[in-house]
Structure formats: C-alpha cells, structure tokens
Amino acid sequence: MHRPLRATTGVAGLVGLGLLAAVAAGCDAGSSAATPAITPGTSSAPRELNVVARDYAYAPAIVDLVPGETVILHVINGGLAIHEAILGDLDTQLAWEAAEAPFSDPPPGPTPVVPEPPGFTGVRAVVGSGQRLDVTWTVPVNAADDPNGWFVGCHIPGHWAKGMVVPVRFVDRAGTPLASTPPLPVGPAGG
C-alpha cells in the first residue's frame, strides 16, 4: 500500500531528512553501473517494459533493449497532454517529425491520423492523458548496428523540440552495452 508523503518537523523529521540526503548522495556517486542482467523476451514470453511519458520527458532516461527480443511495451501517459512513444533510429525519428509537422495547429477534436512514413520498422504508441497502451514488438536483430543510434521520441508537434526524446541502449543478456549510447539529437532537426 502506498501512503502519501507528509511534511515532518522535529528531531524525527530532521533525522529522516538526513537519511534521505545520505541515500541520495550515495545514489549520485560515481559512474552508473551496468544494467542488471536481462532475460530477453521471446514471442511466447515477451519481456515487459514500461515507458512513462510526462509533459515533455520520458522515464526511464535510457531504454535498454536486447536485439531480437520481443517486448510488451507499456506506454503510460502521466502527463496532461497527449503523447506518443516512437521507437526507431534517428532517420525514423526525423521522418515522423516531418510527417507530423503539418498538424501543428489541428482543429479541436481528436488528434489527426498521421500516415506512417515509408520504411518504418519501429513501433509507435499514441496515448491520451492518464491512459496506458500496450504494444507487443520484436526488436530488429540488427538494430544495434545503426551508427546514429535508436531513440524513443514524441513527435506531437512541438514535443520533440521541447526535448521529449531518450536514447535506446542495446545490451546483451548480462546487461553489458553492445555499443556506446548515442548522444541525444539537438533540436527538432537532430543537429
């Protein structure tokens, strides 16, 4: 059961704050450790992966995937605006940015249907505020070979420009990165 956090005062509150500060400092020390071992998903037993969209960020800050695995992507919108999660390489991200640009000032009502850019091999989930969408997807076996990296991005007009993008890090079963995590693209044009 989750209990709401409440402000505390007095000695007990100060001790609690001191403990919290010590834990936070310990979490920030040094470089990040390797991803814990992953049991890659299969078509009969997909690995579950949560991606939480907020107004204008994602959690986790890096999405770990094993090439060739099957995942059930749970896209949860914890923000107030509609968001999407598009997993794909940088060219895919830029293609979606261009495909959605004409809808920057849609009329009131449902979000316009945007046609999939040609050659799209990733996955897209569009999720309304407070909703969750589950998508089963198999990561391409050669995805880690892309020199420009893969990302999770939102291309609802203006969201990519506000920084709504996180990198995908491809890892092996032990959680060891297969290549370096790509830098985040800068701005809507990726540069």
QUILINKA-V953094 format. One record per residue. N is the residue number from 1. RES is the residue in one small letter. PSI is psi in whole degrees, -180 to 180 (none if undefined). Layout:
n = (N	N)
res = (RES	RES)
psi = (PSI	PSI)
This chain:
n = (1	2	3	4	5	6	7	8	9	10	11	12	13	14	15	16	17	18	19	20	21	22	23	24	25	26	27	28	29	30	31	32	33	34	35	36	37	38	39	40	41	42	43	44	45	46	47	48	49	50	51	52	53	54	55	56	57	58	59	60	61	62	63	64	65	66	67	68	69	70	71	72	73	74	75	76	77	78	79	80	81	82	83	84	85	86	87	88	89	90	91	92	93	94	95	96	97	98	99	100	101	102	103	104	105	106	107	108	109	110	111	112	113	114	115	116	117	118	119	120	121	122	123	124	125	126	127	128	129	130	131	132	133	134	135	136	137	138	139	140	141	142	143	144	145	146	147	148	149	150	151	152	153	154	155	156	157	158	159	160	161	162	163	164	165	166	167	168	169	170	171	172	173	174	175	176	177	178	179	180	181	182	183	184	185	186	187	188	189	190	191)
res = (m	h	r	p	l	r	a	t	t	g	v	a	g	l	v	g	l	g	l	l	a	a	v	a	a	g	c	d	a	g	s	s	a	a	t	p	a	i	t	p	g	t	s	s	a	p	r	e	l	n	v	v	a	r	d	y	a	y	a	p	a	i	v	d	l	v	p	g	e	t	v	i	l	h	v	i	n	g	g	l	a	i	h	e	a	i	l	g	d	l	d	t	q	l	a	w	e	a	a	e	a	p	f	s	d	p	p	p	g	p	t	p	v	v	p	e	p	p	g	f	t	g	v	r	a	v	v	g	s	g	q	r	l	d	v	t	w	t	v	p	v	n	a	a	d	d	p	n	g	w	f	v	g	c	h	i	p	g	h	w	a	k	g	m	v	v	p	v	r	f	v	d	r	a	g	t	p	l	a	s	t	p	p	l	p	v	g	p	a	g	g)
psi = (137	135	145	145	140	147	141	156	173	-172	-45	-40	-41	-39	-44	-42	-38	-43	-43	-42	-40	-43	-44	-40	-39	-34	-23	-1	131	-173	162	145	167	154	140	158	142	137	103	142	154	172	-31	-19	75	148	136	136	123	134	118	123	131	177	92	55	164	155	132	168	-20	132	121	128	148	124	134	-11	159	132	153	109	116	106	117	126	104	12	-179	-24	161	142	166	161	112	119	126	175	176	-40	-39	-44	-45	-34	-41	-37	-44	-39	-33	-13	-38	-14	26	-20	67	157	165	150	-162	154	134	149	126	125	146	133	149	139	11	122	2	-149	148	134	123	126	128	164	130	9	166	140	131	131	128	132	142	124	130	140	-33	14	-36	-13	-13	120	-21	-1	172	156	164	123	155	127	17	130	126	-21	-43	-44	-27	3	19	75	140	151	155	133	121	130	163	-176	-30	-5	7	128	138	-26	172	150	129	151	153	140	148	121	176	-20	-1	16	none)
